[in-house]
Amino acid sequence: MYITDPNEAGTVAGGGVFFRTEFLDPRTRKGKVGVKVQVANQADKERKVRVQAVMTDPKGVDPAGETVPLTIPPHSTGEVDIPLVLSNVKPWSPDNPDLYTLSVEVWDAVGGDHSKDPAHLLDNRSIRVGVRTVEITEKGLVLNGSLFPEKLIGGNRHQDFARLGNAVPNNLQWQDAVKLRKAGMRVIRSAHYPQDPAFMDACDRLGLFVIVATPGWQFWGSGPFADRVYDDIRQMVRRDRNHPSVMMWEPILNETHYPADFAKKARDLVHEEYPYKGCYTACDAVAQGSQHYEVLYAHPVTGDKHWSIKERKNSKPYFTREFGDNVDTWSAHNSTSRVARHWGEAPMMVQALHYLKTSFPYTTYDTLNAAPAYHFGGCLWHPFDHQRGYHPDPFYGGILDAFRQPKTSYYAFMSQRPRKTRNGLGSGPVVHIANECTPFSPEDVTVFSNCDSVRLSVNGGPPVEKKVASCPGGLKHVPVVFPKAWDFMENKKLASSGKEGAVKLVAEGLIGGKVVTRHEVRPARRAEKIRLTLDREDGVDFYANGSDVFAVVAEVTDGRGTVKRLNDEEIVFSVEGPAELLTDSPDGTLTQSVKWGSAPALVRLGTRPGTVTVRASVKHPGSQKPVSGIIKFDTKAPGLKMLFTEDAADCEKKAAGTPSSSAAPASEREKSLQMELEKVRHELNSLRNEKVSAQQTHFE
């Protein structure tokens, strides 16, 4: 006797536990939810059970529960749908992502008062759920009965990570969600597959809406292909239907010329699997069968002020699935948006301004804010740098790199978030000087801020205050520029006279005339030290579970701790204690080149608690070289029983003792055939690139 798994059960709109909000009145704070539960009986006889559902609020109080009987024939399943009435409801929203705990228990009905006899508990499930209602209308997003006051702006997400690929552990899934939320993002479109369950849980807890997409990209096949896609659609709804973060579903294949009948069936399958209020599907406005969908993807139409790629020909709500990218051709991939972090200040500034507000005729933060009400938001392509696999160049369009180190664009996004601190992440005052005071830094100093005004002082001189402007109906916080504020020759003059400590830029953000945040930048002097920091977001502990991975960042700094951005040292990392570096080196060390002042390494925690020590030194040491850095931290037992049985050290020993096989030299004929095969592959890829390029252009 057990509660089934929704993906394994194969039951339309059923299987496992299916939670949904049926009614919510924020004014009276009353609500009604439904809890559908499927129970399997694999015994040879009929079983009578009681199914109990209990919800407790985020603080573990105000429980609401019901118990209903259920009789299940042998080798069969039974289902109950339990209504729960809630009072003093705490609705889920991005700024208040309150989660309830839903506990479902199955008790043997034989034995009297089962609540006092744990021996009769047959199975149970405990999940976090949110009480919320969603409507997507011509007026915009209506959340919990109220029109959402701002555009929903966020990003698409591939979940791959530097060195890890898609094997990203739960702690990094959480940290990704935190970083996106801190940037002010409120919605994530999965690109182009359902995201890891740990990321979905993080979105629930942090207040990130999610658009869940079925796997598929620029390919349509005949035969059983469509049936497999239909199965994927059902499975994604069954897996993610209980998440309050799910705003809508994308059952179509991304940027694909699929037939119209597929589009209709894909949409219908979602509604079959989620036959309740609040179910919305989305697809491209230019795609066949788009008339069947509740939400259409397109770029915004904003009249004479901005540009329009498609005119609105219906009364449906719109959303931009991807904005910001600006490649010259699909094959070349040159772009003002694709900028590696180590290319430095000027390229990163171009990217940041491109994403906020550009003179190019493309969708930006500004055009999305200025769009009509029915166009309720859009997602950046793409918040993280990543390896696509289908192109030789990495994707450099992220506001963070593949190790999740921020670029200038990250702070540009932060400057657009609400200035007033709210309960959730993604709010609060920001001021950031986008100038590193190098000999090659621009004379004009740009400051990103969401405050009322910014006050900048240069080298201890009198501050100059400027108002943070806004574009009427568009960009909320325009970057503040202070002309000719940085002068390298003035820096040289002060340094030569023994006053190098006076050289600095100090920006203060003011709200209501009061300083609420501050940022200081100094020029880096002689490289003297290596500083190690752990990229660890709040809510993440160091558990010895053999899985968690943390980035350790080595920065080359001067004696005051200012990062020496213009530095090309090579850093050698080593680790001691119950952890390992992710490296290809047989001695367990890792050598990384310093890029834009820093070099990251990944450390995976072991299976035994203890003290982990990470060291970083320059590859070629000397008396005049930066001093090595060291960082220590303690790991603790996970508190949960691990399912694996082998210790990591045992696996390493086995791997070390396994003889490696080497391929025999290829004959001249084999080499010739390989060259011919490579030539054919190259020609096929060229043809495929042309086809894909045309298809992508169509959907943009």
BALO-280992 format. One line per field, with one value per residue (C-alpha): residue number from 0; residue in one letter; x, y, z. Coordinates in steps of 0.25 Angstrom, whole numbers. Layout:
<rs>
num <- c(NUM; ...)
residuo <- c(A; ...)
east <- c(X; ...)
north <- c(Y; ...)
up <- c(Z; ...)
</rs>
This chain:
<rs>
num <- c(0; 1; 2; 3; 4; 5; 6; 7; 8; 9; 10; 11; 12; 13; 14; 15; 16; 17; 18; 19; 20; 21; 22; 23; 24; 25; 26; 27; 28; 29; 30; 31; 32; 33; 34; 35; 36; 37; 38; 39; 40; 41; 42; 43; 44; 45; 46; 47; 48; 49; 50; 51; 52; 53; 54; 55; 56; 57; 58; 59; 60; 61; 62; 63; 64; 65; 66; 67; 68; 69; 70; 71; 72; 73; 74; 75; 76; 77; 78; 79; 80; 81; 82; 83; 84; 85; 86; 87; 88; 89; 90; 91; 92; 93; 94; 95; 96; 97; 98; 99; 100; 101; 102; 103; 104; 105; 106; 107; 108; 109; 110; 111; 112; 113; 114; 115; 116; 117; 118; 119; 120; 121; 122; 123; 124; 125; 126; 127; 128; 129; 130; 131; 132; 133; 134; 135; 136; 137; 138; 139; 140; 141; 142; 143; 144; 145; 146; 147; 148; 149; 150; 151; 152; 153; 154; 155; 156; 157; 158; 159; 160; 161; 162; 163; 164; 165; 166; 167; 168; 169; 170; 171; 172; 173; 174; 175; 176; 177; 178; 179; 180; 181; 182; 183; 184; 185; 186; 187; 188; 189; 190; 191; 192; 193; 194; 195; 196; 197; 198; 199; 200; 201; 202; 203; 204; 205; 206; 207; 208; 209; 210; 211; 212; 213; 214; 215; 216; 217; 218; 219; 220; 221; 222; 223; 224; 225; 226; 227; 228; 229; 230; 231; 232; 233; 234; 235; 236; 237; 238; 239; 240; 241; 242; 243; 244; 245; 246; 247; 248; 249; 250; 251; 252; 253; 254; 255; 256; 257; 258; 259; 260; 261; 262; 263; 264; 265; 266; 267; 268; 269; 270; 271; 272; 273; 274; 275; 276; 277; 278; 279; 280; 281; 282; 283; 284; 285; 286; 287; 288; 289; 290; 291; 292; 293; 294; 295; 296; 297; 298; 299; 300; 301; 302; 303; 304; 305; 306; 307; 308; 309; 310; 311; 312; 313; 314; 315; 316; 317; 318; 319; 320; 321; 322; 323; 324; 325; 326; 327; 328; 329; 330; 331; 332; 333; 334; 335; 336; 337; 338; 339; 340; 341; 342; 343; 344; 345; 346; 347; 348; 349; 350; 351; 352; 353; 354; 355; 356; 357; 358; 359; 360; 361; 362; 363; 364; 365; 366; 367; 368; 369; 370; 371; 372; 373; 374; 375; 376; 377; 378; 379; 380; 381; 382; 383; 384; 385; 386; 387; 388; 389; 390; 391; 392; 393; 394; 395; 396; 397; 398; 399; 400; 401; 402; 403; 404; 405; 406; 407; 408; 409; 410; 411; 412; 413; 414; 415; 416; 417; 418; 419; 420; 421; 422; 423; 424; 425; 426; 427; 428; 429; 430; 431; 432; 433; 434; 435; 436; 437; 438; 439; 440; 441; 442; 443; 444; 445; 446; 447; 448; 449; 450; 451; 452; 453; 454; 455; 456; 457; 458; 459; 460; 461; 462; 463; 464; 465; 466; 467; 468; 469; 470; 471; 472; 473; 474; 475; 476; 477; 478; 479; 480; 481; 482; 483; 484; 485; 486; 487; 488; 489; 490; 491; 492; 493; 494; 495; 496; 497; 498; 499; 500; 501; 502; 503; 504; 505; 506; 507; 508; 509; 510; 511; 512; 513; 514; 515; 516; 517; 518; 519; 520; 521; 522; 523; 524; 525; 526; 527; 528; 529; 530; 531; 532; 533; 534; 535; 536; 537; 538; 539; 540; 541; 542; 543; 544; 545; 546; 547; 548; 549; 550; 551; 552; 553; 554; 555; 556; 557; 558; 559; 560; 561; 562; 563; 564; 565; 566; 567; 568; 569; 570; 571; 572; 573; 574; 575; 576; 577; 578; 579; 580; 581; 582; 583; 584; 585; 586; 587; 588; 589; 590; 591; 592; 593; 594; 595; 596; 597; 598; 599; 600; 601; 602; 603; 604; 605; 606; 607; 608; 609; 610; 611; 612; 613; 614; 615; 616; 617; 618; 619; 620; 621; 622; 623; 624; 625; 626; 627; 628; 629; 630; 631; 632; 633; 634; 635; 636; 637; 638; 639; 640; 641; 642; 643; 644; 645; 646; 647; 648; 649; 650; 651; 652; 653; 654; 655; 656; 657; 658; 659; 660; 661; 662; 663; 664; 665; 666; 667; 668; 669; 670; 671; 672; 673; 674; 675; 676; 677; 678; 679; 680; 681; 682; 683; 684; 685; 686; 687; 688; 689; 690; 691; 692; 693; 694; 695; 696; 697; 698; 699)
residuo <- c(M; Y; I; T; D; P; N; E; A; G; T; V; A; G; G; G; V; F; F; R; T; E; F; L; D; P; R; T; R; K; G; K; V; G; V; K; V; Q; V; A; N; Q; A; D; K; E; R; K; V; R; V; Q; A; V; M; T; D; P; K; G; V; D; P; A; G; E; T; V; P; L; T; I; P; P; H; S; T; G; E; V; D; I; P; L; V; L; S; N; V; K; P; W; S; P; D; N; P; D; L; Y; T; L; S; V; E; V; W; D; A; V; G; G; D; H; S; K; D; P; A; H; L; L; D; N; R; S; I; R; V; G; V; R; T; V; E; I; T; E; K; G; L; V; L; N; G; S; L; F; P; E; K; L; I; G; G; N; R; H; Q; D; F; A; R; L; G; N; A; V; P; N; N; L; Q; W; Q; D; A; V; K; L; R; K; A; G; M; R; V; I; R; S; A; H; Y; P; Q; D; P; A; F; M; D; A; C; D; R; L; G; L; F; V; I; V; A; T; P; G; W; Q; F; W; G; S; G; P; F; A; D; R; V; Y; D; D; I; R; Q; M; V; R; R; D; R; N; H; P; S; V; M; M; W; E; P; I; L; N; E; T; H; Y; P; A; D; F; A; K; K; A; R; D; L; V; H; E; E; Y; P; Y; K; G; C; Y; T; A; C; D; A; V; A; Q; G; S; Q; H; Y; E; V; L; Y; A; H; P; V; T; G; D; K; H; W; S; I; K; E; R; K; N; S; K; P; Y; F; T; R; E; F; G; D; N; V; D; T; W; S; A; H; N; S; T; S; R; V; A; R; H; W; G; E; A; P; M; M; V; Q; A; L; H; Y; L; K; T; S; F; P; Y; T; T; Y; D; T; L; N; A; A; P; A; Y; H; F; G; G; C; L; W; H; P; F; D; H; Q; R; G; Y; H; P; D; P; F; Y; G; G; I; L; D; A; F; R; Q; P; K; T; S; Y; Y; A; F; M; S; Q; R; P; R; K; T; R; N; G; L; G; S; G; P; V; V; H; I; A; N; E; C; T; P; F; S; P; E; D; V; T; V; F; S; N; C; D; S; V; R; L; S; V; N; G; G; P; P; V; E; K; K; V; A; S; C; P; G; G; L; K; H; V; P; V; V; F; P; K; A; W; D; F; M; E; N; K; K; L; A; S; S; G; K; E; G; A; V; K; L; V; A; E; G; L; I; G; G; K; V; V; T; R; H; E; V; R; P; A; R; R; A; E; K; I; R; L; T; L; D; R; E; D; G; V; D; F; Y; A; N; G; S; D; V; F; A; V; V; A; E; V; T; D; G; R; G; T; V; K; R; L; N; D; E; E; I; V; F; S; V; E; G; P; A; E; L; L; T; D; S; P; D; G; T; L; T; Q; S; V; K; W; G; S; A; P; A; L; V; R; L; G; T; R; P; G; T; V; T; V; R; A; S; V; K; H; P; G; S; Q; K; P; V; S; G; I; I; K; F; D; T; K; A; P; G; L; K; M; L; F; T; E; D; A; A; D; C; E; K; K; A; A; G; T; P; S; S; S; A; A; P; A; S; E; R; E; K; S; L; Q; M; E; L; E; K; V; R; H; E; L; N; S; L; R; N; E; K; V; S; A; Q; Q; T; H; F; E)
east <- c(0; 6; 4; 8; 18; 11; 21; 21; 6; 2; -11; -17; -18; -15; -5; 3; -2; -8; -10; -17; -23; -38; -41; -34; -40; -28; -38; -44; -31; -40; -36; -40; -30; -32; -23; -24; -17; -15; -12; -8; -12; -2; -8; -17; -28; -37; -32; -39; -31; -32; -25; -22; -17; -12; -7; 1; 5; 19; 21; 15; 2; -12; -14; -25; -28; -38; -38; -46; -48; -44; -46; -37; -39; -27; -16; -22; -22; -32; -33; -39; -40; -39; -44; -38; -43; -32; -34; -23; -17; -3; -3; 10; 16; 30; 32; 25; 28; 21; 20; 11; 15; 5; 5; -2; -3; -10; -14; -20; -34; -34; -30; -39; -34; -22; -17; -12; -6; 6; 7; -5; 2; 5; 11; 12; 17; 21; 23; 23; 12; 8; -6; -8; -16; -11; -19; -12; -21; -20; -18; -5; -2; -13; -7; -16; -27; -18; -12; 3; 9; 22; 26; 31; 46; 55; 64; 64; 73; 82; 86; 100; 112; 127; 134; 122; 113; 99; 103; 100; 98; 86; 94; 98; 84; 80; 91; 87; 73; 78; 87; 76; 67; 77; 79; 64; 59; 45; 43; 51; 48; 54; 63; 59; 55; 49; 60; 65; 55; 65; 64; 49; 49; 58; 49; 37; 45; 51; 39; 43; 32; 36; 31; 33; 37; 37; 50; 52; 59; 59; 55; 43; 43; 33; 28; 29; 35; 22; 17; 30; 28; 14; 18; 29; 18; 9; 21; 26; 12; 11; 25; 24; 9; 10; 20; 14; 25; 20; 13; 11; 15; 22; 18; 23; 37; 46; 48; 43; 34; 24; 10; -2; -9; 3; 2; -13; -11; 1; -8; -19; -10; -6; -21; -24; -13; -16; -32; -33; -32; -19; -14; -7; 1; 10; 16; 21; 11; 17; 16; 5; -6; -3; -18; -20; -11; -14; -1; 7; 22; 26; 34; 27; 19; 21; 17; 27; 35; 41; 41; 31; 35; 21; 7; -3; -15; -23; -27; -17; -6; 8; 22; 36; 42; 56; 62; 76; 84; 89; 97; 101; 98; 95; 108; 117; 111; 118; 110; 109; 103; 113; 124; 134; 137; 152; 150; 150; 142; 139; 132; 125; 120; 115; 107; 101; 96; 91; 82; 77; 74; 81; 80; 79; 65; 64; 56; 62; 59; 54; 45; 39; 35; 29; 21; 6; -1; -4; 11; 14; 29; 41; 53; 67; 75; 83; 87; 99; 111; 110; 115; 105; 111; 106; 116; 131; 129; 124; 112; 117; 104; 102; 101; 110; 121; 120; 126; 115; 125; 117; 120; 116; 102; 99; 100; 92; 81; 82; 80; 66; 61; 51; 59; 50; 54; 43; 41; 48; 61; 62; 60; 67; 76; 88; 100; 111; 123; 125; 140; 152; 162; 172; 181; 171; 158; 149; 150; 134; 130; 117; 109; 98; 87; 73; 73; 67; 81; 96; 107; 121; 134; 147; 160; 154; 149; 135; 124; 116; 101; 93; 78; 76; 67; 56; 50; 35; 28; 42; 55; 53; 67; 76; 91; 97; 109; 120; 128; 143; 143; 154; 168; 180; 190; 184; 185; 200; 202; 197; 204; 217; 215; 213; 198; 194; 184; 176; 172; 159; 144; 133; 119; 107; 93; 82; 68; 60; 72; 79; 91; 86; 97; 112; 122; 137; 147; 162; 173; 181; 195; 206; 201; 204; 194; 185; 171; 162; 147; 136; 124; 114; 100; 91; 84; 95; 103; 115; 110; 119; 110; 120; 112; 112; 121; 126; 134; 147; 151; 166; 168; 181; 181; 190; 193; 180; 172; 168; 167; 178; 170; 181; 189; 192; 198; 195; 189; 191; 180; 182; 172; 174; 164; 151; 149; 155; 157; 150; 163; 169; 182; 187; 193; 180; 184; 178; 185; 176; 180; 176; 166; 161; 167; 162; 163; 152; 153; 142; 143; 134; 132; 135; 127; 133; 132; 144; 153; 155; 167; 169; 182; 185; 199; 205; 211; 224; 227; 238; 242; 234; 222; 208; 208; 200; 185; 178; 164; 158; 144; 138; 128; 117; 110; 98; 87; 81; 84; 92; 88; 101; 110; 124; 133; 139; 153; 150; 145; 158; 167; 159; 160; 175; 177; 169; 178; 176; 174; 181; 176; 186; 192; 182; 187; 189; 176; 168; 174; 170; 156; 155; 159; 148; 138; 142; 140; 126; 122; 127; 119; 106; 108; 109; 96; 90; 95; 88; 75; 76; 80; 68; 59; 64; 63; 48; 45; 52)
north <- c(0; 13; 27; 26; 34; 43; 40; 26; 24; 29; 35; 47; 58; 49; 40; 43; 56; 67; 81; 93; 106; 107; 120; 131; 144; 153; 163; 153; 144; 132; 121; 107; 97; 83; 71; 59; 46; 33; 21; 7; -6; -17; -28; -39; -34; -22; -11; -1; 11; 26; 37; 49; 63; 74; 87; 96; 111; 115; 117; 103; 108; 109; 95; 91; 76; 66; 50; 42; 27; 19; 5; -1; -14; -23; -20; -7; 8; 17; 32; 43; 58; 65; 79; 88; 101; 111; 124; 134; 131; 135; 136; 133; 144; 148; 157; 148; 134; 128; 113; 103; 89; 79; 65; 54; 41; 27; 19; 5; 7; -6; -4; 7; 20; 20; 34; 28; 15; 18; 4; 6; 17; 11; 23; 38; 50; 64; 75; 90; 97; 111; 117; 126; 129; 134; 140; 145; 155; 167; 176; 168; 158; 157; 150; 147; 156; 168; 173; 171; 186; 183; 176; 162; 163; 151; 141; 128; 117; 106; 99; 95; 100; 102; 89; 81; 82; 78; 70; 82; 78; 83; 94; 101; 100; 108; 118; 120; 124; 133; 141; 142; 147; 157; 163; 166; 155; 150; 140; 129; 122; 108; 106; 97; 86; 84; 89; 81; 79; 86; 98; 98; 96; 108; 117; 113; 118; 130; 136; 133; 130; 119; 116; 101; 96; 82; 77; 81; 91; 93; 79; 72; 57; 48; 34; 32; 46; 53; 42; 44; 59; 57; 48; 58; 68; 60; 56; 71; 75; 63; 66; 81; 84; 86; 97; 111; 117; 111; 122; 116; 104; 103; 90; 93; 91; 104; 111; 99; 98; 88; 85; 92; 79; 77; 90; 88; 75; 79; 91; 81; 71; 82; 85; 70; 68; 81; 83; 94; 109; 116; 107; 115; 111; 119; 118; 127; 137; 133; 118; 109; 106; 119; 122; 111; 117; 126; 134; 138; 140; 153; 165; 178; 187; 201; 211; 222; 222; 208; 197; 186; 173; 168; 175; 170; 164; 158; 161; 152; 155; 155; 151; 152; 139; 143; 158; 164; 155; 162; 153; 157; 143; 130; 124; 135; 139; 152; 161; 174; 165; 153; 158; 150; 155; 156; 165; 176; 189; 195; 182; 179; 193; 192; 179; 185; 197; 189; 181; 193; 203; 204; 211; 198; 194; 182; 178; 183; 186; 199; 194; 184; 194; 203; 192; 192; 185; 173; 171; 167; 164; 156; 148; 151; 142; 138; 141; 131; 128; 114; 103; 101; 89; 92; 104; 105; 118; 118; 127; 139; 147; 144; 155; 145; 136; 121; 121; 131; 142; 155; 165; 179; 175; 168; 181; 188; 178; 180; 195; 193; 185; 192; 201; 199; 186; 176; 162; 154; 155; 164; 178; 189; 200; 199; 207; 202; 209; 203; 207; 200; 212; 205; 213; 209; 212; 222; 236; 237; 229; 222; 218; 209; 212; 211; 222; 236; 242; 238; 246; 244; 249; 248; 247; 253; 265; 272; 262; 264; 260; 255; 251; 237; 239; 230; 229; 232; 219; 212; 209; 212; 216; 222; 220; 233; 238; 247; 253; 253; 248; 238; 244; 234; 246; 252; 238; 238; 252; 249; 235; 241; 252; 241; 243; 230; 227; 239; 234; 228; 229; 228; 227; 229; 226; 235; 233; 244; 252; 241; 232; 218; 211; 213; 208; 211; 208; 210; 208; 195; 197; 186; 172; 166; 156; 145; 146; 134; 135; 124; 127; 123; 129; 130; 117; 108; 100; 91; 77; 65; 58; 55; 64; 79; 87; 101; 111; 117; 129; 134; 149; 156; 168; 180; 182; 189; 178; 184; 174; 175; 174; 175; 163; 150; 141; 126; 121; 107; 102; 90; 85; 77; 70; 63; 70; 70; 79; 77; 75; 67; 67; 54; 60; 67; 81; 91; 102; 114; 126; 140; 147; 161; 159; 146; 131; 121; 107; 97; 88; 76; 72; 58; 48; 50; 63; 71; 83; 86; 95; 101; 108; 116; 120; 127; 116; 122; 127; 137; 147; 158; 150; 151; 143; 130; 130; 121; 118; 108; 103; 92; 82; 75; 62; 64; 58; 50; 36; 35; 25; 22; 11; 14; 24; 34; 30; 15; 19; 27; 15; 6; 16; 17; 2; 1; -1; 9; 5; 12; 11; 5; 14; 16; 11; 21; 16; 18; 32; 35; 30; 38; 50; 48; 45; 58; 66; 60; 64; 78; 79; 74; 83; 95; 91; 89; 103; 109; 103; 106; 120; 122; 116; 124; 137; 134; 132; 145)
up <- c(0; -4; -10; -25; -32; -43; -54; -52; -50; -64; -59; -66; -57; -45; -39; -26; -19; -28; -20; -26; -21; -24; -17; -10; -5; 0; 6; 16; 15; 13; 3; -2; -8; -13; -10; -20; -15; -22; -14; -20; -14; -19; -9; -13; -5; -4; 6; 14; 17; 22; 15; 23; 17; 27; 23; 33; 30; 28; 43; 46; 52; 47; 43; 33; 31; 26; 26; 16; 15; 3; -2; -12; -20; -20; -30; -33; -29; -22; -22; -13; -15; -1; 0; 10; 15; 20; 29; 31; 18; 14; -1; -9; -17; -22; -10; 0; -5; 7; 6; 14; 18; 12; 19; 13; 21; 18; 30; 31; 34; 42; 57; 62; 65; 55; 59; 73; 67; 58; 54; 45; 37; 23; 15; 15; 7; 11; 1; 1; -6; -8; -8; -20; -32; -45; -57; -69; -76; -86; -74; -70; -59; -48; -36; -24; -30; -32; -44; -43; -42; -50; -63; -61; -65; -64; -72; -79; -72; -76; -64; -68; -60; -63; -62; -57; -70; -66; -54; -45; -30; -22; -14; -28; -33; -20; -22; -37; -32; -21; -31; -41; -31; -25; -39; -38; -47; -45; -55; -62; -75; -75; -87; -93; -83; -69; -59; -48; -37; -27; -35; -36; -21; -20; -29; -19; -7; -13; -21; -36; -46; -55; -70; -71; -85; -91; -97; -112; -120; -135; -139; -144; -147; -153; -148; -133; -131; -128; -118; -110; -109; -105; -94; -90; -89; -80; -71; -69; -64; -55; -49; -47; -45; -30; -31; -28; -36; -49; -56; -70; -78; -92; -98; -112; -118; -117; -130; -138; -151; -145; -152; -147; -142; -133; -127; -123; -117; -109; -103; -101; -94; -83; -80; -79; -69; -62; -63; -53; -53; -54; -66; -77; -89; -98; -112; -123; -129; -143; -141; -147; -137; -129; -129; -119; -108; -97; -97; -109; -110; -118; -117; -111; -119; -113; -125; -130; -117; -120; -130; -134; -141; -141; -140; -131; -138; -126; -112; -105; -95; -100; -94; -100; -98; -102; -102; -102; -112; -124; -133; -147; -153; -146; -151; -147; -134; -133; -124; -115; -104; -104; -96; -88; -74; -76; -88; -78; -75; -89; -95; -82; -82; -96; -92; -80; -87; -99; -89; -82; -93; -107; -120; -127; -131; -121; -109; -96; -81; -86; -97; -88; -78; -88; -95; -94; -82; -90; -92; -78; -78; -84; -81; -85; -93; -85; -70; -70; -80; -84; -94; -104; -111; -125; -127; -125; -117; -103; -101; -94; -93; -78; -68; -60; -66; -65; -51; -47; -46; -48; -60; -61; -66; -53; -46; -57; -55; -40; -42; -48; -36; -26; -17; -5; 3; 2; 9; -2; -9; -21; -15; -7; -11; -20; -24; -33; -39; -53; -53; -48; -48; -57; -67; -78; -71; -77; -73; -71; -59; -60; -47; -47; -36; -33; -22; -24; -26; -26; -20; -25; -19; -26; -19; -6; -13; -12; -16; -28; -27; -39; -40; -44; -57; -62; -76; -76; -77; -80; -72; -58; -54; -64; -62; -56; -64; -58; -69; -68; -53; -55; -59; -59; -60; -47; -41; -45; -40; -26; -25; -29; -18; -7; -7; -14; -3; -6; -20; -20; -25; -15; -19; -9; -12; -6; -4; 2; 4; 13; 9; 9; 1; -3; -12; -13; -24; -23; -33; -31; -28; -27; -27; -13; -8; -13; -6; -6; -4; -4; -13; -3; -3; 9; 13; 8; 19; 17; 17; 15; 5; -6; -15; -12; -20; -17; -25; -18; -25; -24; -26; -28; -19; -15; 0; 3; -4; -17; -28; -39; -51; -61; -57; -64; -53; -53; -40; -34; -25; -15; -5; 8; 16; 13; -1; -15; -26; -39; -48; -59; -52; -46; -34; -30; -32; -42; -50; -54; -62; -55; -64; -60; -46; -42; -44; -40; -35; -32; -19; -17; -2; 2; 10; 24; 32; 35; 32; 18; 14; 1; -3; -15; -20; -33; -42; -43; -29; -25; -14; -22; -25; -18; -5; -5; 0; 9; 13; 23; 26; 34; 28; 36; 35; 25; 35; 25; 21; 8; -2; -8; -1; -7; 0; -10; -6; -10; -23; -26; -22; -31; -42; -40; -41; -54; -66; -77; -91; -102; -117; -127; -137; -149; -163; -174; -180; -167; -166; -180; -178; -165; -173; -183; -173; -166; -179; -181; -167; -169; -181; -175; -163; -172; -179; -165; -160; -172; -169; -154; -157; -165; -155; -143; -152; -154; -140; -136)
</rs>
